[in-house]
């Protein structure tokens, strides 16, 4: 295989969410596995809805994930190229004007369905005479422009789905240009892929039908259609679609919650494949394992609980230097190597460290049952003298056990709840020196 050139083509009309990112990631991993190029194409032909703010957000999100690009361009800078392609298709008789309104097309669709026929455009516009077209335009009716499909079967070998076949006679001729002269996605994407030398188009399976029409446009414009790979779409852990929750699954939102980029990439790279879903430490490691043959045909299940588990795994392995600045942003008291080493395995997300800052340094409400108050007071009196070290907890617990006769959970859990206000957490032998003598005795009522 020659080095592939792939592209990720987001529209700057919203934030990137997990579905977008999975497409970008698969493109990136494939390109880097094969020593190819990853191009970022900004699909901003919708000038009214596209914004610089969203484009900047897309670039920020991709960079945060580590999905750097080798080249980038805007569709809004290439309208001349699209006009030239449209003129060529008109000259070939493959792009023709249509004058039906949206309401008229909807009526035709309903009539076809009521008669048991597929709602395929009937090409009525091709039957119009020159005089009829001239009259419509004189009356102020502006045409939209459709690409005339061959009516033949288009076939390709999909890298994910295997042999694919689209009977173009079962499709409506796609609209390439709206009444206002703006371009829809279909033709500009083909023109860009030809000019950028795109070798592989990797996208969601909802574009399979589009691919049949686009392959014919490639051929009409003298290009060679890239290889195709259509990946299954994401669903939630409950088997339902994610469309209603995409806002909460945007990269900006996940970043704000404290997720690690490699947790997101590890999950999105492995779900829906034959590989186990496990945390990886680098994108290069994921790229080395990438293979289209591993991607299954079933929808890929995105489970936020699984994402959090992967995030915890990655977070627990991060050295202090890798998180020092971020810890300081949460709370300056957290930016201490000893503190991080003790509490990190009890954090699923880095912002969770704030709970342990409060537990160690803040004013807590000890969890002491009435029947345990006497025991806790007795334990406070036995608290060892001198500096609190890694051995203090063990020595103190043994002294309390010998004096009171308590042992096991009744001993250790009671003291933990009195000192931290929580039933679970880091090893008390490591946590107690962070709490310190003064705070420990205050919490014990000593």
Secondary structure as UniProt FT lines:
FT   STRAND          5..8
FT   TURN            12..13
FT   HELIX           18..33
FT   TURN            34..35
FT   STRAND          37..42
FT   TURN            47..49
FT   HELIX           52..65
FT   STRAND          71..74
FT   HELIX           75..77
FT   HELIX           79..91
FT   TURN            92..93
FT   STRAND          95..98
FT   HELIX           102..114
FT   TURN            115..116
FT   HELIX           124..127
FT   HELIX           130..138
FT   TURN            139..140
FT   STRAND          144..147
FT   STRAND          153..158
FT   TURN            159..161
FT   STRAND          162..167
FT   HELIX           168..170
FT   STRAND          175..177
FT   TURN            179..180
FT   HELIX           185..196
FT   STRAND          200..204
FT   HELIX           205..207
FT   HELIX           208..220
FT   TURN            221..222
FT   STRAND          227..231
FT   STRAND          234..236
FT   TURN            237..238
FT   HELIX           243..245
FT   TURN            246..249
FT   HELIX           251..257
FT   HELIX           261..270
FT   TURN            271..272
FT   HELIX           283..288
FT   HELIX           292..294
FT   STRAND          300..302
FT   HELIX           304..316
FT   HELIX           320..330
FT   HELIX           332..334
FT   HELIX           337..343
FT   HELIX           344..346
FT   HELIX           350..352
FT   HELIX           353..361
FT   HELIX           370..372
FT   HELIX           373..381
FT   TURN            390..391
FT   HELIX           392..404
FT   HELIX           409..420
FT   HELIX           428..444
//
